[in-house]
């Protein structure tokens, strides 16, 4: 990445364009262009954004943007192929954990809480007992009313 940045910087200096002029012309902050020229890949969170900056900057400087992107892709392949698989798996797990924590769930899409079958059995028994109590109370009220009417 350092050689790519060095080539871009040399091309810019040969054209006699300052960093601020290039920044204003292509609508990319001068800090970003400076990081590209210094080869600071760690300053960028998104590789695809960096590739877009490289493409735009190379095209602006009259360089072959495709060649610059090919060099960048080769650099990234070499860089990423040296990362141990354990480190990649760990990072992926961390990212998945972060995504789960950030997830916002709508009450309409939120999965229903499942209760154990014991809960439903107790609920149904209570409802049956309640229905039986209501029936006996109703029969008792009817019988009491009939008894009172008969004694009048």
Secondary structure, DSSP 8 states (H G I E B T S, - for coil): -HHHHHHHHHHHHHHT--HHHHHHHHT--HHHHHHHHHT-GGG-S-HHHHHHHHHHHHHHTTS-HHHHHHHHHHHHHHHHHTS-HHHHHHHHHHHHHHHHHH----TTTS------HHHHHHHHHHHHHHHHHHHHHHHHHHHHHHHHHHH-
